[in-house]
Amino acid sequence: MPKPSTTAPPSDLTLVELATPTVKVSNLKPPVRTALLELARLHWLLFAKPLVVTSGNDGDHSKGLKHYTDDAFDQRSRDKTPDEQLLWAVVLAHVAQKHNLAVFDERARDSGPHWHIERAD
């Protein structure tokens, strides 16, 4: 299991790392943005590194997903060991319930292992 960080997290702006320059999360709606920032703080405290977002309102997504309405983002999973992924999945479930989000485990997808997080309503 990871050792929690003993240093204070950096500012909210540096807690999220965009996987590529084309990733767009600047227009996420407030409930999703709030959850993303909370997840980023928890990610830093657990793993001492930024949370990597692989997609927001960009790229090609399945019809019906909420990326195109700024109600969803994808988060990288391959930067964690299997034990860290298990721990992070529990954190995602907790934060999702708190913020009325749905989490889809897409770690087995050909498009790249990740978690998809979107508003549940």
Secondary structure, DSSP 4 states (H G I P E B T S, - for coil): -PPPP-SPP--GGGSEEESSTT---TT--HHHHHHHHHHHHHHHHHHSSPEEEEESS-S---TT-GGGGT-EEEEE-TTS-HHHHHHHHHHHHHHHHHHTEEEEEETT-TT-SEEEEEE--
